[in-house]
Amino acid sequence: RPMQAKPEGCTTMFAGNLNFNIDDDAMKEFFKGCGEVSSIRWLTDKETGDFKGCGFVEFSDPETALDKAAALNGTDLMGRQIRLDYAAPRAPREKSW
């Protein structure tokens, strides 16, 4: 499916359809031509802790890195066609205490 428009303040890419053997090093290597990856958040099942095959990649310099990263949408990463999209900025969490 087509990527969404880049949201205002976007610093992060969603990465889906990932190989279940992926790790931080493989993701950083995949995006090395885009810019420095500052953090990766892997999505896991809350109950089992199992990896869900997707995550979020944040870049040190999103102004230049995000559009370069978006151009990799649909390319092969560890035998699977990666699905990339711009991630909307997270809303601040309310304190529950």
N, C-alpha and C positions, 0 to 999 in steps of 0.2 A: 504494500500500500504506500501511497505517496507520503513524504515527510510533511509535517505541519510547518507553518511559518515559524520563524525563530521568535520566541517570546521575548518581551522587553526584560532586560536584566539576566538573560540566560547565560549560564557559565558551564552547563553540564549537558552531556549527551546520554541518552538512553541507548543501551546496547542489548539487543535481544537475539534469539536463536543461536546462543553460544554453545560451543562444545562443553560438555560437562567436565572435561579435564583442563579447562582454561585456568590460568592463574594470573596474578598481577604482572609477572614478567612478560608473559605472552601478550597481554593487553598493551603494556607499555611499548613493546616491540612493534606491535601492529600500528600504533598511533605515533611512532617516533618521527615520522615526516610531518606531523601536524603541529607538534609542540610538546612541551613537557607536561606529562600527566601529574597532577598534584594529588589526586585521590581517586580511589575506586571503591564503590559500595556494591557488593554482591547481594542480590536478593535471595533470601532463604525462607523456607517454610518456618513459621513461628513455632509450630509444635515439634517438628522432627529435626529442624536445622538443615534439611536437605536443600542444596543449591537449586534454584528455579530456572537456571539457564539464561539469566539476564542480570543486568546491573546498570550502574550509572558511573560515568567517567567524567571527572572534573579536570579542567586544564588550568595551568598557572597563568596563561595569557589567552583567555577565551576570545578576545577580539580577533586574533589571527587564527587560532587553532580550531574553533568550532566549524567554520565553513570548510576548512581543509578536511576535517574529520567527516563532515557530512558527505563529502564527495566519495568517501569509502563505502557508503551504504550499498549493500548488495554484493560486496566483494567477499572472497573466500577467506575465512579465518579458521584454521585447524579443521578443514574439511566441511565447514558449514557456511552458508551464505548469511553474513551478519546483517541484522536489521538495526539501523541507526535512526535516531530521531532526536530533535531538540527536546530537552526536558524543561518544563516550566519551573521557575524558581520555587523552592519550598516555602510555604507560609510559616511564619514563626509559630512555634508550639507554645500553647498556654501552659503555665506552670500548674501542676495538679496538686500542689501542697499548700 
